[in-house]
Amino acid sequence: MTHTKGTLRIDGPSLGRGRLDDGGDYAIRDETGKIVGEAVYQVDYGTFRPARENAQLWATSPKLLGACELLVDELEHVLDTQGVELGEYEQFSYLRSVISEARGRS
């Protein structure tokens, strides 16, 4: 599984001027400006979600994933030099499984 490369950004909120746009939605765009996703504000009649917050989380997820991978690699290296197995710590096993899931390797 591959992910969209580069930095993602958000645009919005939409103004609700389109036939299928109730307003309040945020577009997630790649570095070329193409929309790769949308965080929807009104998900059902009278039901709303935090579109801006969801879009921000989505847009920062590649950086967050990279930071988690870097942290695990660094900690593994440091603890290995001290003779400590990273696998002994349940939190790191959990973090590894979440990283694996994000990479499409469940």
C-alpha positions as CSV (number, residue, x, y, z in Angstrom):
1,M,0.0,0.0,0.0
2,T,1.3,3.4,-0.9
3,H,0.2,6.8,0.4
4,T,0.0,10.2,-1.3
5,K,3.6,11.6,-1.2
6,G,4.5,15.0,0.0
7,T,2.7,17.5,2.3
8,L,-1.0,17.6,2.5
9,R,-3.0,20.7,3.1
10,I,-6.6,21.6,3.8
11,D,-8.9,24.2,2.2
12,G,-12.3,25.3,3.4
13,P,-14.8,25.5,4.6
14,S,-16.9,25.1,1.6
15,L,-19.7,27.6,1.2
16,G,-22.5,25.3,0.4
17,R,-23.2,26.6,-3.1
18,G,-23.1,23.3,-5.0
19,R,-25.9,20.9,-5.5
20,L,-24.1,18.3,-3.3
21,D,-22.5,20.7,-0.9
22,D,-24.2,21.6,2.4
23,G,-21.3,23.8,3.4
24,G,-18.7,23.4,6.0
25,D,-16.7,20.7,4.3
26,Y,-12.9,20.8,4.0
27,A,-10.8,19.5,1.1
28,I,-7.6,17.7,1.7
29,R,-5.2,18.5,-1.2
30,D,-1.8,17.1,-2.2
31,E,1.2,19.3,-3.0
32,T,0.0,19.8,-6.6
33,G,-3.4,21.0,-5.4
34,K,-5.4,18.0,-6.4
35,I,-8.1,16.9,-3.9
36,V,-7.3,13.5,-2.4
37,G,-10.1,13.6,0.2
38,E,-12.8,15.5,1.9
39,A,-13.8,15.9,5.5
40,V,-17.6,16.3,5.5
41,Y,-19.4,18.6,8.0
42,Q,-23.0,17.5,7.7
43,V,-23.0,13.7,7.4
44,D,-26.8,13.3,7.7
45,Y,-29.8,15.5,8.2
46,G,-29.1,17.3,11.4
47,T,-26.0,15.3,12.1
48,F,-22.6,17.1,12.0
49,R,-19.0,16.1,12.4
50,P,-15.9,18.3,13.2
51,A,-14.8,18.6,9.6
52,R,-12.0,21.0,10.2
53,E,-10.4,18.9,13.0
54,N,-10.8,15.7,10.9
55,A,-9.2,17.4,7.9
56,Q,-6.3,18.7,10.0
57,L,-5.7,15.2,11.4
58,W,-5.8,13.7,7.9
59,A,-3.5,16.3,6.5
60,T,-0.9,15.9,9.2
61,S,-1.1,12.1,9.3
62,P,1.9,11.5,6.9
63,K,4.1,13.6,9.3
64,L,2.7,11.9,12.3
65,L,3.3,8.4,10.9
66,G,6.9,9.4,10.0
67,A,7.5,10.8,13.5
68,C,6.2,7.6,15.1
69,E,8.4,5.4,12.9
70,L,11.4,7.6,13.7
71,L,10.7,7.5,17.4
72,V,10.4,3.7,17.4
73,D,13.6,3.3,15.3
74,E,15.6,5.7,17.6
75,L,14.3,4.1,20.8
76,E,15.0,0.6,19.4
77,H,18.6,1.7,18.7
78,V,19.1,3.3,22.1
79,L,17.6,0.5,24.1
80,D,19.5,-2.1,22.0
81,T,22.8,-0.5,22.9
82,Q,21.7,-0.9,26.5
83,G,20.8,-4.5,26.0
84,V,17.1,-3.9,26.4
85,E,14.6,-5.5,24.1
86,L,12.0,-3.0,22.8
87,G,9.5,-5.9,22.4
88,E,9.4,-6.2,26.2
89,Y,7.4,-3.0,26.4
90,E,3.7,-3.4,25.5
91,Q,3.4,0.3,24.5
92,F,6.0,-0.2,21.7
93,S,4.4,-3.3,20.5
94,Y,1.1,-1.4,20.3
95,L,2.8,1.5,18.4
96,R,4.4,-0.9,16.0
97,S,1.1,-2.6,15.3
98,V,-0.6,0.8,14.7
99,I,2.2,1.8,12.3
100,S,1.9,-1.5,10.5
101,E,-1.9,-1.0,10.2
102,A,-1.3,2.6,8.8
103,R,1.1,1.1,6.2
104,G,-1.6,-1.5,5.2
105,R,0.2,-4.4,6.8
106,S,-2.3,-5.6,9.4
